[in-house]
């Protein structure tokens, strides 16, 4: 029997095979409750970038703006315009940055493929927005450690992603079908992240997740 894979979040191998289909083999961690794709089924960087380039991220699209509005509204409620923000995983169409900039906010862009200047990851931020990004993390342990380290005291990390639960029909769940989606979180996983990476709090409101430093 081959060794069971190590969870990319908690780094333990306490897992079960959760689903095996045309989209790949997925495991579910018994410790942090992360569902993750077997790393042998991860897309290559070339294929991953090509997939992102097919996204129609038009920053002027009203539907796209409505989609990200929970993060925009939360930032505008929690912070004044003199706060410094980071759009982490901004992609080809940084609509959150555009919408907040229109309100007078200042954000820095970072994206592995499209805004790869890692110098911006040496600065502290009042808030970080991370919309439809965390499901792409190949190394979520390193990414959340980084994100926590970039936040000032009482700073906030705003994330959006589809959560799974025991009620999720994983076989028919559209969210797993995107080949670049490799890790999936439950409320249990989010609380594990909050405790393990020393966030003081996590609030979950549907798809909107807010960690407080």
N, C-alpha and C positions, 0 to 999 in steps of 0.2 A: 504494500500500500504506500503510495507517495505521501510525503509529509503534507499536512494541511497548510494552506498559505497563511502568511502573517497579515493580520488586519492592518491596512495602511493608516488607520487613525490611532488605535490604542497599542498596536504592535504586538498583540497576542495572537495565538493561533487557536483560540477557543471559538470555533465556528461550525456552521452546518452548511451543506450545499443547499442553497435556497431555490435556485431556478437554473435550468439548463435548456436553452433553446437557440433559435437561429441568431438571436442577438448576442449570445455568448453565455458563459458560465458565471453565475453569481453566487456569492456566499453571504451569509448573515452572521455577524459577530455576536456571540452570546454575552460579551462583556460590555461593549459600547452600543450595540444594536445597529451598527452601520451595515448597510447592504452594499456590497462592492463587487465589481466585475473582476474576474480573474485577470491578472496583469498581462497574461499571454494574449488576451483579447483586446488590449488597449489599442487605439489607433496610433499610427506613427505620427510624428510631429508634422510631416508633410501633409498627411491626410487630414489631420486635425485642423491645420490652418486652412486647407482647401474647403473644409466643411464650414468654417466660420465665414469664409468669403462668400458663401452662398446665402448667408443670413441677410434678409432685407431690412437692415437697421437704418431706416430713414428717420433722422432726428426730427423732421417736420411732420411725420405721420401722427395723426391724432390718436389712432388706436394704440400705437407704440407708446405715446406719451401717457395715455390713460393706464396702460399696463404697468408703467414704472411709477405712477403717481403716488402709491403708498409710501415709497421711500422718499420721494421729493417732499411730500407733505410732512412726513415725520421729521426730516432734517429741518425744514422751515419752522416747525413747532419747537424743536429742541435747541436750536442754535441761532445766534444772530449772524448777520452777514460778515462780521469780522472774523468768524471762525474759519479755520483752514481745513479743507477736506481733500480726500484722496478718492478717486474713482478707480478702484482696483479691479482689473479685468474689463477695462472700458470698451474693448472691442473696436469694431469699425465705425460704430455709430454711437458715440457717448451721449445719449439723449438725456440722462440724468444730469450730467455736467452742463449741458445746454440749458435745460429747464431751470436749474438752480442759478446758473450764471445770469439768466434773464431776470432773476430776482435779486441780483447783486452779490451772489456768493462766489467764492473763489475756490476752485478745485484743481488739483493736479491729476494728470492722467498716467495710469500705468497699465500695461498689458504685455504679456510675454511675447506676443507676436506683432502687435501693431503700435505699441508705445513702450518699447523695451528698455528705456533708460532707467537702470537700477539705482542711479544716484538719488532718485526721488524716494527710494525706500530707506534712505538714511535720515529722513526728517520725521519729527513727531507731528501728529495730526489730531485735531479735535474730533473728527469723525471720518469714517471710511464707508463708502458705499460699495457693495459687492453684489450686483444684481445678475442672477442667472449665471453664476460663476462657480459656486462651491461644489456643484455637481460634477464639475470638470476636473477637480483637484486630483492629480495622480498621487500626491503626497499630502493629504489633508492635515496630518500632524505638523508638518513643517510650515504649511500655509497659515494655519491658525496660530501657531507660535509666532510667526512673522507679523501677522495682523495685530495680535495682542501687543507685541513689542512696539508697534508704530503708533499706538494710541496714547495720548496724554491721559493723566488721571481723570477719571469721570468721562473719558471719551466714549464714543459709541460706534459700534460696527453694525451697519444696516445691511442685511442680506435678504435676498428673495430666492426661493427655490420651491419646487413641489416636494412636500413631505410624504413619506409612506407610513403606513400603519398596518396593524394586523388585518384591517378591513380592506386593504389595497389588494385588488386582483392583479398580482404582479404580471401574470402571463399576458393580460390584456392592457396593462398600464402603458400608455403612449410614451410616458416620460423616459422609460428605459430604452426606447427604440432608437433614440439618437445615439450614434456610435461614440460620440464624444462625452456622453454622460456615463461616468464610471463609478460614482459613489452616490448613495442616497441616504438621507437622514430621516430619523423619526424624532418625535419630541424627546424620547429617552436619550437619543444620540446628542441632541442639542444641549440637554441638561448635563450630560457627561462632558461635553466640550466646555461648558461654562465652568464646571467644577475643576476639570483637569488643567485648564489653561488660565485659571485664576481670574476669570471675569467675575465681577461682583454680582451680576444678574443677567438673566436672559428672559426676554418677553417674546411670546409667540402669538401672532395674530394672523391666522390663516397662512399665507405664503410669506408674510413679513416676519422676519426674525431680527431682534435687536439685542445685541450683547453690549453690556456696559463694562467699561474697563475698571 
